[in-house]
Amino acid sequence: MEIRDATTADLPAITAIYAHHVLTGTGTFEEDPPDQAEMAARFAKVRDAGHAWLVAESEGVILGYGYYSDFRTRSAYRFTAEDSVYVREDVRGMGVGRALVQELVTRAQKAGIRQMLAIIGDSENAGSIGLHAALGFRQAGVMRAVGWKFGRWLDVVTMQRALGEGEKTLPE
């Protein structure tokens, strides 16, 4: 498996992976899958901001993707990023998500990001919560019943990891 920068040629696979999660999962609170044009706009926004958007590929097949983006747009948040990772259902539990998050953390740290957040849909999302915990993220809070999808209330779990010196030193 190779982790590499995503390209526009990867957008059909990225769009399909995300559509599956939108239609079947609670990791995202979107209810209607965005089309490829919308995913292209999201991709451009992340890349234009100088952030990483990666894919995991094996033998020419995209297994998953992930990116980090601004946590919020206000300037005071400029050293904090949020990660997002989605993996094809048939390769879950095989290390794809872990490899993507590890590389996102590395790239964000090199870019001067000091805190990375994972905003995880559904407090029952043991896979994402466990993955982030295994990579040094700690639970920072739970917002109870803030989403409604598939006929039930969903929580949002916030996990956080300091990158590099974190809050120990002033940013450059």
Buried (B, 14 or more C-beta within 10 A) or exposed (E): BEBEEBEEEBBEBBBBBBBBBBEEBBBBBEEEBBEBEEBBEBBEBBBEEEBBBBBBBEEEEBBBBBBBBBBEEEEEBBBBBBBBBBBBEEBEEBBBBBBBBBBBBEBBBEBEBBBBBBBBBBBEBEBBBEBBBEBBBEBBEEEEEEBEBEEEEBBBBBBBBBBBEEEEEEEE
